[in-house]
Amino acid sequence: MSENFTREIFYYKNYYLDFFEKLRPEVKKKFNWTLQLVATLERIPERYFKHLTGSDGLYEVRVEVGSDIYRVFCFFDKGKLVVLVNGFQKKTQKTPNSEIELAEKLKKQYFDEKEK
């Protein structure tokens, strides 16, 4: 059975992959499952994929395993391309500003490099 992909997932440099490598196997499995939802569903439940309020087009892929919460920032390029950047384990209710700033910086870097 072949999947019908609605979106394409792209890893910008090694930011996501470096984060992913350090995760426990059950968290990796949940991330893979969640990214498959992002790639294949027309409407992704907000529980797994949400626009970051107050940002310029940043989204977060949301994963929970037990009481552990993980986030990976991403953004769209050309409508259907989802570009994954930095990820982190969420330890407080509020998303750390440093992680948001890093994601915004990586997004700018991505588009700057693309223009060259």
N, C-alpha and C positions, 0 to 999 in steps of 0.2 A: 504494500500500500504506500503510495507516494504522498508526501505532504504537499499541500498547496501553500506556498509561502506568500504572505501578504507583504512582509518586510524582509530586508536583508540585514544581518548583524555584521558589524565590522569592528574589529579590535584596533583601536588607535595605539600604535607602537606596542609596548608590552605592559602598559599600565594595568589593564584588566587581568591579563594572563599572569602577571607577577602576583597580584592579589589572589587570584583563583588557586594558584599552586599551593598557597599556604593554608588553604581551607581543609577542614576535616572531610572525609569521603561523603558523609551524608549531606553536608552543606553543598559540596560540589554537585551532587546529584540533583538537589533542589534548584540550584542555579541553572543547571542545564535544562531542567524541566520548565523553569520560569522563562528562560530565554526562548525556548521552543514556543511557549504561549505568545511571547512578544512577536516572534517571527511568523506565526501562523494564524492567530486570531484577528479578526477585523476589529473587534472591540475588546480590549484587554481590561479585565477588572482592575479597578484602582488599587485594590489590595496588592497587586503585583507590579503595577506600572503607573506612575503618577507624575504629573507636571509639578515642578518645584515652584511654588508660589513666590513671586518676587524675583524670579530669575529671568534671564533672557533666553528662553527656549531650552532650559535644562529639564531633564526628566530623571527619575530615579527608578531603577529596577529594585523591587523590594522582596526580600527573602527572609522568612522566619523559620528557624529550626529549633524546636523546644522553646526555651526562653531567650535564645540568641537571635538578634536582629542584624541583618546585613543590608547594605545599600551599595548600588553601583550607579554612578551618574552616567548619563548618556544624552545625546541630542540627535536631531534629525539632519540629514544632508540629502538634498534632492528628494524630499518627501518620503521615500520608502526605505532609505538607508539609515539604520540606527547605529550610531557610532558610540561604542562603549569606552569610557575613560576610567577614572579612579574609583576604587571600591574601598569600603571600610566596614568594620563592625560597629554598630551603633550601640553606645553604652549609656546614653542619656536620652531624655525625651526630645531635646532640641538637636538638630543636625549641626555639627561643628562648622563654624564659619570658614575655618581653614580648609575643610574638604570642599565646600561650595566654591571658595575662591580658586582652589586648585582646578576644579572642574571647569570653571569659567576661563581660566588661563589656558587649559588644554584645548578647549573649544576654539579659542581665538588662534592658538598656535596651529591647530588643524586647518582652519580656513586660510590662514596666512600662507602655510606651506602649499596648500592646494592652488592658490593663485599664482604661485611661482612657475 
